[in-house]
Amino acid sequence: MEHTFPECLRCQTGVLVPLSDYGRDGASIRYKAWVCTNPECGFHLRIDNGEVTIGRDITKSYK
């Protein structure tokens, strides 16, 4: 099965790819975030506790 991902509307160079994560109870959360593949763009959106956040600064996690 071939997947196509949407073009990033901010930079129009990269594509948005989905990222998944695990919840507090270990349940899989599919497509928790979408991130632009163009590192110079940095556009992303994610779901945190049912709230959608768009374009916060990307920082390194030390968890």
SETOR-950195 format. One record per residue (C-alpha): residue number from 1; residue in three letters; x, y, z. Coordinates in steps of 0.5 Angstrom, whole numbers, plus 500, padded with zeros to 3 digits. Example, Ala and Ser with C-alpha at 12.3 -4.5 7.8 and 13.67 -1.06 7.14 Angstrom:
<sites>
+-----+------+-----+-----+-----+
| seq | type |   u |   v |   w |
+-----+------+-----+-----+-----+
|   1 |  ALA | 525 | 491 | 516 |
|   2 |  SER | 527 | 498 | 514 |
+-----+------+-----+-----+-----+
</sites>
This chain:
<sites>
+-----+------+-----+-----+-----+
| seq | type |   u |   v |   w |
+-----+------+-----+-----+-----+
|   1 |  MET | 500 | 500 | 500 |
|   2 |  GLU | 503 | 507 | 498 |
|   3 |  HIS | 502 | 513 | 502 |
|   4 |  THR | 502 | 520 | 500 |
|   5 |  PHE | 502 | 526 | 505 |
|   6 |  PRO | 500 | 533 | 504 |
|   7 |  GLU | 504 | 538 | 502 |
|   8 |  CYS | 506 | 543 | 507 |
|   9 |  LEU | 502 | 550 | 506 |
|  10 |  ARG | 507 | 554 | 510 |
|  11 |  CYS | 514 | 553 | 506 |
|  12 |  GLN | 511 | 549 | 500 |
|  13 |  THR | 517 | 545 | 500 |
|  14 |  GLY | 517 | 539 | 505 |
|  15 |  VAL | 511 | 535 | 506 |
|  16 |  LEU | 507 | 533 | 513 |
|  17 |  VAL | 509 | 527 | 516 |
|  18 |  PRO | 505 | 524 | 522 |
|  19 |  LEU | 508 | 522 | 528 |
|  20 |  SER | 505 | 517 | 534 |
|  21 |  ASP | 506 | 517 | 541 |
|  22 |  TYR | 504 | 513 | 547 |
|  23 |  GLY | 499 | 516 | 552 |
|  24 |  ARG | 500 | 516 | 560 |
|  25 |  ASP | 497 | 509 | 561 |
|  26 |  GLY | 501 | 506 | 555 |
|  27 |  ALA | 496 | 506 | 550 |
|  28 |  SER | 498 | 508 | 543 |
|  29 |  ILE | 496 | 515 | 540 |
|  30 |  ARG | 496 | 514 | 532 |
|  31 |  TYR | 498 | 521 | 529 |
|  32 |  LYS | 499 | 525 | 535 |
|  33 |  ALA | 503 | 530 | 531 |
|  34 |  TRP | 504 | 532 | 524 |
|  35 |  VAL | 511 | 535 | 522 |
|  36 |  CYS | 514 | 538 | 516 |
|  37 |  THR | 520 | 535 | 513 |
|  38 |  ASN | 523 | 541 | 511 |
|  39 |  PRO | 528 | 543 | 517 |
|  40 |  GLU | 528 | 550 | 515 |
|  41 |  CYS | 521 | 550 | 516 |
|  42 |  GLY | 520 | 547 | 523 |
|  43 |  PHE | 512 | 547 | 522 |
|  44 |  HIS | 508 | 542 | 526 |
|  45 |  LEU | 502 | 541 | 530 |
|  46 |  ARG | 500 | 536 | 535 |
|  47 |  ILE | 495 | 534 | 540 |
|  48 |  ASP | 496 | 535 | 547 |
|  49 |  ASN | 490 | 533 | 552 |
|  50 |  GLY | 485 | 534 | 547 |
|  51 |  GLU | 488 | 541 | 545 |
|  52 |  VAL | 491 | 542 | 538 |
|  53 |  THR | 497 | 546 | 538 |
|  54 |  ILE | 500 | 549 | 532 |
|  55 |  GLY | 507 | 552 | 531 |
|  56 |  ARG | 510 | 552 | 538 |
|  57 |  ASP | 518 | 552 | 538 |
|  58 |  ILE | 521 | 546 | 537 |
|  59 |  THR | 526 | 544 | 543 |
|  60 |  LYS | 530 | 538 | 545 |
|  61 |  SER | 527 | 534 | 550 |
|  62 |  TYR | 531 | 531 | 556 |
|  63 |  LYS | 526 | 526 | 558 |
+-----+------+-----+-----+-----+
</sites>
